Amino acid sequence: MKNKNKPHHTVKGRHLKVHALNPRPHDLDQDLPQKTNHDLVFYPTNALQRNEDLDAYLRYQLSLAKKKLNSRAHTLLFLQRGWWKRTLSVAGFLCIFIGCLYQCCAFLKLYLLFPTTMELNVANEPVLDFPAITVCNSNPVRYQVWCQDNPQPCIRKPNETLEEISKRLAKLYDKLSKERRIELGIPYKDFVIYAAYEEEVITEPFDRYYDYEFTNCYTFNALWGNQTRHLRKADVFNPITGKSSELILCVNIDVNNYNNLSGSVVGRVMMSIHANDIVPNPTYDGASLEAGEMYSYGVQKVTTELLEYPYQTACRNYDKEKEVRTGARMSQKNCLLECYKSETEKACGCTYRRLSLMYGGTPCEFEFQNHCLLVVEDKVFQTCNPQCPMACKQIEFKYVATDSEPLRKEDPLYEKMQVNKIFQSSEEMNKNMACLRIHYGSTETRTMTYRPKYAFIELFSLLGGYSGLWLGFSLLKCYEVFLLKIADLKKKKKTENSKAQKVKKRKKYYC
């Protein structure tokens, strides 16, 4: 035999030799620790090249097992080293984070209210558009003309009180059609006695529109009337003459055509100074002028620019909307009137008589129709008011200088007007005529512009400032973290690729 004459230890050593790349199971069992750990699993592999590699692998697995045991033994916070430092760190971070979150949420809550700030701009413009002037006789109907066709308005019944007279006349007037009212209203040639702008007599008539309370109203320098007409320009101050461009207007109130059944009457004129492209409401926008006085108004142009929803001003842009009567630019009041007319017609099939005369439509005349108007009144109010907010651009003319003086027949202006041919005496003139002088009283124009208190760029900046103040957070830090993450991913991917290549080479070598 091959091993017959060899010593026993030589034969034993030969059998105990283990190839480094193919260890035997019983040899591996001898090298493993005596205490078996069920979490430690060893899988023999042909990839181990030397015993040193096997020892290193086993030591690594043993260290992992010890770490697991240590981590399980120190689960309680009080058993960890430096637990109070960690507690303070966590508590401090939570306080800082909650403070930052609270301040950011408080600012966002304020931002979502969309607050505004007002910016006042004052400009000195030498030339401006002269405003539009509207005058209306407070007497809507010439009663002498009306009584020629129907004498009832001019006859007082026996034992009739003043209140009963007023109600009876109101019912009679309410039955008149729009066309008949315009005929009974005072015409332009009988109303306007004299009009001059910059000492130039105005011969062309003013633009007329119908108003329910005053019937015929006449507007000077309107943009919605004659489209071929150019707006009058005004020199705010002329150094040569020492004054600004002005309009002088005298009207005949015609007190004799007032109804005197209710007692003595005082002739009045409603005057409005407004923007050129709108139709005013003389009842709310006008000033009352009495006969026998010369009024002087110095005005200043004030423009207000608001913001649309969702900002607090919540205005509406009426620039491209036209009102029905004249084609003028829509205003808030006219929007409400047209909305009320439309909504009541939808609900009741008719509308208020006042609105039907102004904008057309069928008036409610029967009792059940009037009852329907009462029922839907609140609903119409809730519908129309949100639809007709303030205009985003409002032009107003503030009175900065006002004055009045009694009319004097000896004044050169009245001689130029030839009032002697119109009125027989000074008493008659003072009872029927009122004059008006309008000019720019200030060279300054004011524009009040509402702007967002916090723009989007400010939102971005403030939130970034809060995060940087509380957390030390910035875009540069985000960029650095992003680059680090990209580098880690690249490194991890590179490591995985290298390991895969090594395993692939080893498999290729040993297969």
C-alpha positions as CSV (number, residue, x, y, z in Angstrom):
1,M,0.0,0.0,0.0
2,K,0.9,3.6,-0.6
3,N,1.1,4.7,3.1
4,K,2.2,1.4,4.6
5,N,5.8,2.3,5.7
6,K,5.1,6.0,6.5
7,P,4.7,7.3,10.0
8,H,1.2,7.7,11.4
9,H,1.4,11.5,11.9
10,T,2.4,11.9,8.3
11,V,-0.6,10.1,7.1
12,K,-2.8,12.0,9.5
13,G,-1.4,15.3,8.4
14,R,-2.0,14.4,4.8
15,H,-5.6,13.7,5.4
16,L,-6.0,16.9,7.4
17,K,-4.8,19.2,4.6
18,V,-7.6,21.5,3.5
19,H,-7.6,23.4,0.3
20,A,-8.1,27.1,0.9
21,L,-10.8,27.4,-1.8
22,N,-12.7,24.2,-0.8
23,P,-12.9,24.0,3.0
24,R,-14.5,20.9,4.5
25,P,-17.7,21.2,6.6
26,H,-16.2,19.6,9.7
27,D,-13.2,22.0,9.6
28,L,-15.6,25.0,9.3
29,D,-17.6,23.8,12.3
30,Q,-14.4,23.7,14.4
31,D,-13.6,27.4,13.6
32,L,-17.2,28.7,14.4
33,P,-17.9,29.9,17.9
34,Q,-19.2,27.4,20.4
35,K,-22.3,29.4,21.3
36,T,-24.6,29.3,18.3
37,N,-26.6,32.3,17.5
38,H,-29.8,31.7,15.5
39,D,-29.5,35.1,13.9
40,L,-26.1,34.2,12.6
41,V,-26.3,32.1,9.4
42,F,-23.2,31.1,7.5
43,Y,-23.4,29.8,3.9
44,P,-20.3,28.1,2.5
45,T,-19.2,29.6,-0.8
46,N,-16.5,28.9,-3.3
47,A,-15.7,32.6,-3.5
48,L,-13.5,32.4,-0.4
49,Q,-9.9,32.2,-1.6
50,R,-7.9,31.9,1.6
51,N,-8.3,31.0,5.2
52,E,-7.6,34.7,6.1
53,D,-10.7,35.7,4.1
54,L,-12.7,33.2,6.0
55,D,-11.5,34.4,9.4
56,A,-12.2,38.0,8.5
57,Y,-15.7,37.2,7.3
58,L,-16.4,35.3,10.5
59,R,-15.1,38.2,12.7
60,Y,-17.4,40.6,10.8
61,Q,-20.4,38.3,11.4
62,L,-19.5,38.1,15.0
63,S,-19.2,41.8,15.4
64,L,-22.7,42.2,13.8
65,A,-24.1,39.8,16.3
66,K,-22.5,41.7,19.2
67,K,-24.0,45.0,17.9
68,K,-27.4,43.4,17.8
69,L,-27.1,42.2,21.4
70,N,-25.9,45.6,22.6
71,S,-28.7,47.4,20.8
72,R,-31.3,45.1,22.5
73,A,-29.7,45.5,25.8
74,H,-29.8,49.4,25.6
75,T,-33.3,49.9,24.4
76,L,-34.2,52.2,27.3
77,L,-33.2,55.8,26.9
78,F,-31.8,56.0,30.5
79,L,-29.4,53.2,29.8
80,Q,-27.8,55.0,26.9
81,R,-24.7,57.1,27.3
82,G,-25.5,60.9,27.2
83,W,-29.3,60.5,27.1
84,W,-30.0,64.0,28.6
85,K,-28.0,65.7,25.9
86,R,-30.0,63.9,23.3
87,T,-33.2,64.9,25.1
88,L,-32.3,68.5,25.2
89,S,-31.3,68.4,21.5
90,V,-34.6,66.9,20.5
91,A,-36.6,69.3,22.7
92,G,-34.7,72.3,21.4
93,F,-35.2,71.2,17.8
94,L,-39.0,70.6,18.4
95,C,-39.3,74.1,19.9
96,I,-37.5,75.8,17.1
97,F,-39.5,73.8,14.4
98,I,-42.8,74.6,16.1
99,G,-42.0,78.3,16.4
100,C,-41.0,78.4,12.7
101,L,-44.2,76.5,11.8
102,Y,-46.4,78.9,13.9
103,Q,-44.9,82.0,12.4
104,C,-45.2,80.8,8.8
105,C,-48.8,79.7,9.4
106,A,-49.7,83.0,11.0
107,F,-48.2,84.9,8.0
108,L,-50.0,82.6,5.5
109,K,-53.3,83.3,7.3
110,L,-52.7,87.0,7.0
111,Y,-51.7,86.7,3.4
112,L,-54.8,84.7,2.5
113,L,-56.9,87.7,3.7
114,F,-55.3,89.6,0.8
115,P,-54.8,92.9,2.6
116,T,-54.1,96.1,0.6
117,T,-52.2,99.3,1.1
118,M,-53.1,102.7,-0.3
119,E,-50.6,104.7,-2.3
120,L,-51.3,108.4,-2.8
121,N,-49.8,110.1,-5.9
122,V,-50.0,113.8,-6.3
123,A,-49.3,115.3,-9.8
124,N,-49.2,118.8,-11.1
125,E,-50.7,118.7,-14.6
126,P,-51.1,122.0,-16.5
127,V,-53.9,120.7,-18.9
128,L,-56.7,118.4,-17.9
129,D,-60.0,117.2,-19.4
130,F,-62.8,119.4,-18.2
131,P,-65.4,117.5,-16.2
132,A,-68.9,116.8,-17.3
133,I,-71.6,119.0,-15.8
134,T,-75.2,117.7,-15.5
135,V,-78.1,120.0,-14.6
136,C,-81.7,118.9,-13.9
137,N,-84.8,121.0,-13.0
138,S,-86.2,119.7,-9.7
139,N,-89.7,120.1,-11.2
140,P,-90.2,117.0,-13.4
141,V,-93.4,118.2,-15.2
142,R,-94.5,121.6,-16.4
143,Y,-97.9,121.7,-14.7
144,Q,-99.4,124.5,-16.9
145,V,-98.8,122.3,-20.0
146,W,-100.1,119.2,-18.2
147,C,-103.3,121.0,-17.0
148,Q,-104.1,122.0,-20.6
149,D,-104.8,118.4,-21.4
150,N,-105.9,117.2,-17.9
151,P,-107.1,119.9,-15.4
152,Q,-107.2,117.5,-12.5
153,P,-103.6,118.1,-11.3
154,C,-104.3,121.8,-11.1
155,I,-107.6,121.7,-9.2
156,R,-107.8,121.3,-5.5
157,K,-110.8,119.3,-4.2
158,P,-112.9,120.6,-1.3
159,N,-111.5,119.7,2.1
160,E,-108.5,118.1,0.6
161,T,-105.4,118.1,2.8
162,L,-101.8,118.7,1.5
163,E,-100.9,115.0,2.1
164,E,-103.9,113.9,0.1
165,I,-103.0,116.3,-2.7
166,S,-99.5,114.9,-2.8
167,K,-100.7,111.3,-3.0
168,R,-103.3,112.1,-5.7
169,L,-100.7,114.0,-7.9
170,A,-98.2,111.1,-7.4
171,K,-100.8,108.6,-8.7
172,L,-101.6,110.8,-11.7
173,Y,-98.0,111.3,-12.5
174,D,-97.2,107.6,-12.1
175,K,-99.7,106.8,-14.8
176,L,-97.9,108.9,-17.4
177,S,-95.8,107.1,-20.0
178,K,-92.1,107.8,-20.5
179,E,-92.7,109.7,-23.8
180,R,-95.4,111.8,-22.2
181,R,-93.2,112.7,-19.3
182,I,-90.4,113.8,-21.6
183,E,-92.9,116.0,-23.5
184,L,-94.1,117.6,-20.2
185,G,-90.5,118.0,-18.9
186,I,-88.7,121.3,-19.5
187,P,-87.0,121.5,-23.0
188,Y,-83.4,122.6,-23.4
189,K,-84.2,125.8,-25.2
190,D,-86.4,126.9,-22.3
191,F,-84.1,125.7,-19.6
192,V,-80.5,126.8,-20.5
193,I,-80.4,130.6,-20.9
194,Y,-76.7,131.1,-21.3
195,A,-73.6,128.8,-21.5
196,A,-70.1,129.9,-22.2
197,Y,-66.7,128.1,-21.9
198,E,-63.6,130.1,-21.8
199,E,-65.7,133.2,-22.7
200,E,-66.9,131.4,-25.9
201,V,-70.7,131.1,-26.1
202,I,-71.9,127.5,-26.5
203,T,-74.5,127.2,-29.2
204,E,-74.9,123.5,-29.6
205,P,-77.3,121.8,-27.1
206,F,-76.2,119.6,-24.2
207,D,-76.8,115.9,-24.3
208,R,-80.1,114.8,-22.7
209,Y,-81.0,111.7,-20.8
210,Y,-84.1,110.6,-18.9
211,D,-84.2,110.4,-15.1
212,Y,-87.2,109.1,-13.2
213,E,-87.2,111.8,-10.5
214,F,-86.3,114.8,-12.7
215,T,-87.4,113.7,-16.2
216,N,-85.1,115.7,-18.5
217,C,-81.4,116.1,-17.5
218,Y,-78.8,117.9,-19.7
219,T,-75.1,117.2,-19.6
220,F,-72.3,119.4,-20.9
221,N,-69.0,117.8,-22.2
222,A,-70.3,114.3,-22.1
223,L,-68.3,111.5,-23.8
224,W,-71.4,109.3,-24.3
225,G,-73.5,111.8,-26.3
226,N,-72.2,113.0,-29.6
227,Q,-69.3,110.6,-30.5
228,T,-67.8,113.1,-32.9
229,R,-67.4,115.7,-30.3
230,H,-64.0,116.2,-28.7
231,L,-63.7,116.7,-24.9
232,R,-63.0,120.2,-23.7
233,K,-59.6,120.7,-22.3
234,A,-58.9,123.0,-19.4
235,D,-55.9,125.0,-18.5
236,V,-55.5,124.5,-14.8
237,F,-53.9,128.0,-14.5
238,N,-53.3,130.6,-17.2
239,P,-50.6,133.1,-16.2
240,I,-51.9,135.7,-18.7
241,T,-55.5,135.8,-17.4
242,G,-54.6,134.7,-13.9
243,K,-57.4,132.1,-13.8
244,S,-58.2,128.7,-15.1
245,S,-60.6,127.6,-17.8
246,E,-64.2,127.9,-16.5
247,L,-67.8,127.2,-17.5
248,I,-70.5,129.8,-16.9
249,L,-74.0,128.4,-17.0
250,C,-77.3,130.1,-16.3
251,V,-80.7,128.3,-16.3
252,N,-84.3,129.2,-16.1
253,I,-86.0,127.2,-13.4
254,D,-89.5,128.4,-14.5
255,V,-91.2,128.5,-11.1
256,N,-94.5,129.4,-12.7
257,N,-94.7,125.8,-14.0
258,Y,-94.3,124.3,-10.5
259,N,-97.3,122.9,-8.8
260,N,-98.4,125.3,-6.1
261,L,-101.3,123.3,-4.7
262,S,-99.1,122.2,-1.8
263,G,-98.2,125.8,-1.0
264,S,-95.4,128.2,-2.0
265,V,-92.6,126.7,-4.0
266,V,-88.9,127.4,-4.3
267,G,-87.2,126.8,-7.6
268,R,-84.2,124.5,-7.4
269,V,-81.7,122.9,-9.8
270,M,-79.8,119.7,-9.3
271,M,-76.2,119.9,-10.4
272,S,-73.6,117.1,-10.7
273,I,-69.9,117.3,-11.6
274,H,-68.7,113.9,-12.7
275,A,-66.5,112.0,-15.1
276,N,-67.2,112.4,-18.8
277,D,-68.0,108.8,-19.6
278,I,-70.7,108.1,-17.0
279,V,-74.4,109.0,-16.4
280,P,-74.8,110.4,-12.8
281,N,-77.6,109.9,-10.4
282,P,-78.7,113.5,-9.6
283,T,-80.5,112.4,-6.4
284,Y,-77.2,111.1,-4.8
285,D,-74.5,112.7,-6.8
286,G,-75.9,116.2,-7.2
287,A,-76.0,119.5,-5.3
288,S,-79.1,121.6,-4.9
289,L,-78.9,125.1,-6.2
290,E,-81.6,127.7,-5.4
291,A,-82.9,130.4,-7.7
292,G,-81.5,133.9,-7.3
293,E,-77.9,132.9,-6.6
294,M,-74.6,132.8,-8.5
295,Y,-72.7,129.8,-7.4
296,S,-69.0,129.2,-7.9
297,Y,-67.3,125.9,-7.5
298,G,-63.6,125.2,-7.6
299,V,-62.9,121.4,-8.1
300,Q,-60.0,119.1,-7.8
301,K,-59.7,115.8,-9.7
302,V,-59.4,112.7,-7.5
303,T,-58.9,109.2,-9.0
304,T,-59.3,106.1,-7.0
305,E,-58.0,102.8,-8.3
306,L,-59.1,99.6,-6.5
307,L,-58.2,95.9,-6.8
308,E,-60.5,93.1,-7.9
309,Y,-61.3,90.0,-6.0
310,P,-59.8,88.3,-3.9
311,Y,-58.4,91.5,-2.5
312,Q,-60.4,93.3,0.2
313,T,-61.6,96.1,-2.1
314,A,-63.2,93.4,-4.4
315,C,-64.1,95.9,-7.1
316,R,-65.5,95.3,-10.6
317,N,-64.1,96.6,-13.9
318,Y,-66.9,98.4,-15.7
319,D,-64.8,99.9,-18.4
320,K,-66.1,97.6,-21.2
321,E,-69.7,97.6,-20.0
322,K,-72.3,100.0,-21.3
323,E,-75.5,101.1,-19.6
324,V,-78.8,100.8,-21.5
325,R,-80.1,104.3,-21.6
326,T,-77.3,106.2,-23.2
327,G,-74.5,103.7,-23.9
328,A,-72.3,105.4,-21.3
329,R,-69.9,103.4,-19.2
330,M,-71.5,101.3,-16.5
331,S,-71.4,102.5,-12.9
332,Q,-72.2,100.8,-9.7
333,K,-75.6,102.5,-9.3
334,N,-76.7,101.7,-12.9
335,C,-75.5,98.1,-12.5
336,L,-77.7,97.7,-9.4
337,L,-80.7,99.2,-11.3
338,E,-80.3,97.0,-14.3
339,C,-79.8,93.9,-12.1
340,Y,-82.9,94.6,-10.0
341,K,-84.9,95.0,-13.2
342,S,-83.6,91.7,-14.6
343,E,-84.0,89.7,-11.4
344,T,-87.6,90.9,-10.7
345,E,-88.6,90.1,-14.3
346,K,-87.3,86.6,-13.9
347,A,-89.1,86.0,-10.6
348,C,-92.4,87.9,-11.2
349,G,-92.6,88.5,-14.9
350,C,-92.6,92.3,-14.3
351,T,-90.6,94.9,-12.5
352,Y,-90.9,98.2,-10.6
353,R,-92.5,101.0,-12.6
354,R,-89.6,103.2,-12.0
355,L,-87.2,100.7,-13.5
356,S,-89.6,100.0,-16.4
357,L,-89.7,103.7,-17.3
358,M,-85.9,104.0,-17.2
359,Y,-84.9,100.8,-18.9
360,G,-88.0,99.4,-20.5
361,G,-90.0,96.3,-19.5
362,T,-93.4,95.5,-18.1
363,P,-94.3,97.3,-14.9
364,C,-96.1,95.4,-12.1
365,E,-99.6,96.8,-11.8
366,F,-101.7,94.1,-10.2
367,E,-101.8,93.3,-6.5
368,F,-100.4,89.8,-6.8
369,Q,-97.5,91.2,-8.8
370,N,-96.7,93.8,-6.2
371,H,-96.9,91.0,-3.6
372,C,-94.4,89.0,-5.6
373,L,-92.0,92.0,-5.6
374,L,-92.3,92.1,-1.8
375,V,-91.5,88.4,-1.5
376,V,-88.4,88.4,-3.7
377,E,-87.1,91.7,-2.5
378,D,-84.6,90.2,-0.1
379,K,-83.5,87.6,-2.6
380,V,-82.9,90.2,-5.3
381,F,-80.9,92.2,-2.8
382,Q,-78.7,89.3,-1.9
383,T,-78.2,88.5,-5.6
384,C,-77.5,92.0,-7.0
385,N,-75.3,93.5,-4.4
386,P,-72.4,91.0,-4.8
387,Q,-72.7,91.3,-8.6
388,C,-72.4,95.1,-8.5
389,P,-69.5,96.1,-6.3
390,M,-67.5,99.3,-6.5
391,A,-65.9,100.3,-9.8
392,C,-62.2,99.6,-10.0
393,K,-61.6,103.1,-11.3
394,Q,-63.5,106.0,-9.9
395,I,-63.1,109.6,-10.9
396,E,-64.5,112.2,-8.6
397,F,-64.3,116.0,-8.4
398,K,-63.9,117.3,-4.9
399,Y,-65.1,120.8,-4.0
400,V,-62.1,122.8,-2.8
401,A,-63.6,126.2,-3.1
402,T,-67.3,127.2,-3.0
403,D,-69.0,130.5,-3.0
404,S,-72.3,132.1,-3.8
405,E,-73.6,135.6,-4.2
406,P,-77.0,137.1,-5.0
407,L,-77.8,137.9,-8.6
408,R,-77.6,141.5,-9.7
409,K,-79.3,142.7,-12.8
410,E,-76.7,145.4,-13.2
411,D,-73.9,142.9,-13.6
412,P,-72.1,143.1,-17.0
413,L,-72.7,139.3,-17.5
414,Y,-76.4,139.7,-17.3
415,E,-76.4,142.6,-19.7
416,K,-74.5,140.3,-22.1
417,M,-77.1,137.7,-21.6
418,Q,-79.9,140.2,-22.3
419,V,-81.9,139.1,-19.3
420,N,-84.2,142.0,-19.8
421,K,-85.8,140.2,-22.7
422,I,-86.4,137.1,-20.6
423,F,-87.5,138.5,-17.3
424,Q,-89.5,141.7,-16.7
425,S,-88.0,142.6,-13.4
426,S,-85.2,141.8,-11.0
427,E,-87.7,140.0,-8.7
428,E,-88.7,137.7,-11.5
429,M,-85.1,137.0,-12.4
430,N,-84.2,136.2,-8.8
431,K,-87.2,133.9,-8.6
432,N,-86.5,131.9,-11.8
433,M,-82.8,132.1,-12.6
434,A,-79.7,130.4,-11.1
435,C,-76.2,130.7,-12.4
436,L,-73.1,128.6,-12.0
437,R,-69.4,129.0,-12.5
438,I,-67.2,125.9,-12.5
439,H,-63.4,125.8,-12.7
440,Y,-60.4,123.9,-11.5
441,G,-59.6,125.2,-8.0
442,S,-56.3,123.4,-7.7
443,T,-53.4,122.5,-10.0
444,E,-52.9,119.2,-8.2
445,T,-54.5,115.9,-9.2
446,R,-54.6,113.1,-6.7
447,T,-54.6,109.4,-7.5
448,M,-55.2,107.0,-4.7
449,T,-54.1,103.5,-5.8
450,Y,-54.7,100.4,-3.8
451,R,-51.9,97.8,-4.1
452,P,-51.5,94.3,-2.6
453,K,-49.8,94.5,0.8
454,Y,-47.9,91.3,0.1
455,A,-47.0,90.4,-3.5
456,F,-46.1,86.8,-4.4
457,I,-42.4,87.6,-4.4
458,E,-42.7,89.0,-0.9
459,L,-44.5,85.8,0.2
460,F,-41.5,83.8,-1.1
461,S,-39.0,86.1,0.6
462,L,-40.7,86.3,4.0
463,L,-41.3,82.5,4.2
464,G,-37.6,82.0,3.2
465,G,-36.6,84.5,5.9
466,Y,-38.6,82.8,8.6
467,S,-37.1,79.4,7.7
468,G,-33.6,80.8,7.6
469,L,-34.0,82.6,10.9
470,W,-35.5,79.6,12.8
471,L,-33.9,76.6,11.0
472,G,-30.9,78.0,9.2
473,F,-32.6,76.8,6.0
474,S,-31.7,78.4,2.7
475,L,-31.7,77.7,-1.0
476,L,-27.9,77.3,-0.9
477,K,-28.2,74.7,1.8
478,C,-30.8,72.9,-0.3
479,Y,-28.5,73.0,-3.2
480,E,-25.7,71.6,-1.2
481,V,-27.8,68.8,0.2
482,F,-29.0,68.0,-3.3
483,L,-25.5,67.7,-4.6
484,L,-24.5,65.5,-1.6
485,K,-27.4,63.2,-2.3
486,I,-26.5,63.0,-6.0
487,A,-22.9,62.2,-5.0
488,D,-24.1,59.5,-2.6
489,L,-26.3,57.9,-5.2
490,K,-23.5,57.9,-7.7
491,K,-21.1,56.4,-5.2
492,K,-23.6,53.7,-4.2
493,K,-24.3,52.9,-7.8
494,K,-20.6,52.7,-8.5
495,T,-20.0,50.4,-5.5
496,E,-22.8,48.1,-6.5
497,N,-21.5,48.0,-10.1
498,S,-18.0,47.1,-8.9
499,K,-19.3,44.4,-6.6
500,A,-21.3,43.0,-9.3
501,Q,-18.4,43.0,-11.7
502,K,-16.2,41.2,-9.0
503,V,-18.8,38.6,-8.4
504,K,-19.2,38.1,-12.1
505,K,-15.5,37.7,-12.6
506,R,-15.2,35.2,-9.7
507,K,-18.1,33.2,-11.1
508,K,-16.5,33.2,-14.5
509,Y,-13.2,32.1,-13.0
510,Y,-14.5,29.3,-10.9
511,C,-17.2,27.9,-13.2
